[in-house]
Amino acid sequence: MKLLFDQNLSPQLVEHLSDLYPGSEHVYRVGLDRAPDTELWDYARQNGFALVTQDADFSERSYRLGHPPKVIWIRLGNCSTARMESILRSRHPAIASFEHEAAANILTLL
């Protein structure tokens, strides 16, 4: 699964997690760090990414519009990049399953 990391997450996650999530990107690296949510949503949908965010706005959008893109909503509050990496590594099996669940729009990680 390719992940598109929202602006509230570190761009370093792309490299740190490239072994598990090859082809992932960060909104900053694709020039969308200041873009409105609709542009991020469309970019993710058109390019086969799942959106990874700590922002409730994308989960609300997903409830209204469905997928693609799928949304991985991380509800941890502020935490270090190392902690975020650890969570995404440890939850890799759940994220991989989520990719293939046709009816699932949102995966919430606590």
Number of C-alpha atoms within 10 A of each C-alpha: 18 20 24 29 27 22 18 14 18 17 18 14 20 21 13 15 17 14 10 14 19 13 16 20 23 23 22 16 11 10 9 16 16 11 12 9 15 11 12 20 22 13 18 23 16 11 12 17 23 25 29 25 21 22 16 12 11 24 22 13 15 19 11 9 11 16 18 18 24 25 29 25 20 18 13 12 9 11 9 11 15 13 12 17 17 14 15 21 16 11 12 15 10 12 19 13 11 19 16 10 10 8 9 15 21 22 17 15 15 9
